[in-house]
Amino acid sequence: MTPSAAGRKRRKVRQTNRGKLVKGITKKLPSRLFEYPSFQEALKKVLGHYSGIYALYRGQELYYVGLSNNLHSRIKHHLEDRHKGKWDNFMIFRIKRANYLKDIETVILQTHQSPGNIQKGKLPKKYNLTEPFKAALKGLKREIDLIDRALK
């Protein structure tokens, strides 16, 4: 061992958590891909019976966010249901664990209002982190009322 090699420490390689939950992402793809037989095999390969989150776009604007245990059939269905003609591009996020889909969808819907979604995503009440702020505001209002009454 050379003196310079002995003085150097080995760097520990960190393991990343990237890719543990999200198992695939597409770029924004045109909905017209479903019309071309030459793309059917690629669509089934990418979407297949995978679960995940999908985003439908009207131009550059997010129109709808959804989740599915079968991305291919779900997106194809949106070409004929109440969303027909309201979107022209889509993105896919394949998720490894289907039990996390609802929470991920809730995060997306809470951070961005999309016109096609009726539901806005909810969590159980015990996970509502705004309650302490509401309680603090209520206490502050009581103090203001006391001061207001004293000044009259």
N, C-alpha and C positions, 0 to 999 in steps of 0.2 A: 504494500500500500504506500503510495507516495504521500509526502507530507501535506500537499495541497488537497488530496482526496480525503485524508484523515480529518482535516479541519472542516470539511463540508458536511452538512447534515442532509440526510435524505428528506426530500419533501414528501409529505404524506399526501396521497391522492385522495381528494374528497369525492365521496359518492354523491351524485345529484339525485334529487327527487323528480326531476323533469321526466315526463313520460310515464310516471307511475299511475296517473289517473286518466289523462288525455292520451288516447292511443292513435290519434290521427286527426288532421285538419286539412280541409281543402281550401283553396283560394276561392274567391267568389266565382261561381260558375253560372252560365246562363241556363234558365229553365228549359230552353229549347233543346237541350241535350236529350231530353226524354222523347223528343219527336224523331230522332235519327236512329235507325236500327243499328248503325255502326257503333253507336255509343252505348247500346243496351248492356253489352257484356261488361264494359268498363264501369258503368253505373252500378251494376249488380255486384261487381267485385269490390268497389269502394264503399257502397252503401249496404249491400246485402242484407243480412239479418242482424246487423250490428245495432247496438243501442247507442244513443247519444243525443246531443242537442243540435238543432238546426236553426238557421236564421234565414228568413226570407226577406229579400230586399226589393224595393221599388226604386230602380236607378241606384243611387248611392245611399238612400235612406233606408234604415232598418224598418221593415214593415211588420214582421211577426217573428216571434221566437217560440219554438216548441221543443218537446222532447218525445222520444219514441224508442221502443224496443226493436223496431224494424224501420230503419231510416228510409230505405228504398220505397216501400209501399206507402209510408206516411207522406213523403214529399210528393210522390206521384199522385196521391189522393188530393193534395192541395191544388193540383192543376184543374180539378173538377168540382171542388166544394165551394163554400162561400168565399174563399180567397181567390177563386179563378179570375185571372186577368188583373189582379191587384199587385202581383209581384212578378219580377222577371229574372232575378238572380237568387242564388242560394249558397250558403256555406254550411259545412258539416264539421262537427266536433265529435268524433267517436270517443265514448267514455267507457273505461274498463268496467267500472262498477256501476251497474244500473241503479243501485240503491241510492246513489248520490245525485241522480239526474234532477229530481225535483228541487233539491237545494241549489244546485247550480243554476237551474232555470229561474228560481226565485231571485238569486243575486242579479242576474241579467235584467229581469223585468223590473226590479226595484231601482236599478241604476239607469235604465233607459226606458222611457215610455214609448211603446210602439203601437201605432194605430190599429193594427190587426188583432192585438191581444185583448180579450175581454177580461180575463183574470190577470191580476197584477203580481201574483206570487205572494204567499204568506208563510210564516213560520208559526209554531205554537206560541201562545201568549207569553209563556215563561221565558222565551228567548227575545222578547221585545226589550231592547236596550234603551229605549227612550223614556221608559217609565220613571226612572230617577230624576230626569230633567223636568218631567211634568210635575212631579211631587215638589221639586225645588221651586218651580214657577208658582205653584199653588201657595207655598209658604211665603214667597215674596209678595204675592198679591195680598195676602192677609196683612203683612207688615205695612204695605202701602195703604191699605184701607184704614188701618189703625192711625197712621200718620195723617191721612186725609181727614178722618173724623176729628182728630186733635186740632187741626188747623181751621176747622169751621167755626 
